[in-house]
Amino acid sequence: MSDAAPHVVGIGGTTRPGSSTEKALRFALARCEEHGATTAIFSGIEIARLPHYAPELPDRTEGALRMLEEIRRADGVIIASPGYHGSVSGLVKNALDYTEDLREDQRCYLSGMPVGLIVTGAGWQGTVTTLEALRSIVHSLRGWPTPMGVAINSTLPVFGPDGDVVEEKARFQLTTMAAEVMGFVRVHRAGLQLA
């Protein structure tokens, strides 16, 4: 088992700084840090700067290379997307498409990694369908979605003025999901392979 602190990478948000999606992602990563993890985040603003993924073009931006290196060293990932018209935002999907560059790695894509999922939206219908879409994407990338998937209805008063999660159900879901990510990381690091 490695002595290094586990590392969790967060990907997601919107182009709007301080969006509910980004607030939820930052809250979940902070819970992982409480469990002893180091974290890195690629928020909406950062992933908005990624060019459309083109597998046939070998050149990658500095931002894309940094994200891929963080994923390579990650023990777990948390993905957060707004629910746009019943599915994952193009911004988040494009960022995830960059994992195709990991196809030749010893650990292909997200193989064997726990992946926490967060979806926010103005209502329940779009959040639930988007959560299902994210689970399918993670499965195709060989990752392990945590049992707790987080769906947040952003029409409710979920966040306080400081960005903290004040709505009890959302706080419980985010805290539980982060604990599951860290629990599966520990199991994997102990040699009980998930893949």
Secondary structure, DSSP 8 states (H G I E B T S, - for coil): ---S--EEEEEE--SSTT-HHHHHHHHHHHHHHHTT-EEEEE-HHHHHTS----TT-----HHHHHHHHHHHH-SEEEEEEEEETTEE-HHHHHHHHGGGGGTTSSS-TTTT-EEEEEEEESSHHHHHHHHHHHHHHHHHTT-EE-S--EEEETTS--B-TTS-B-SHHHHHHHHHHHHHHHHHHHHHHTT----
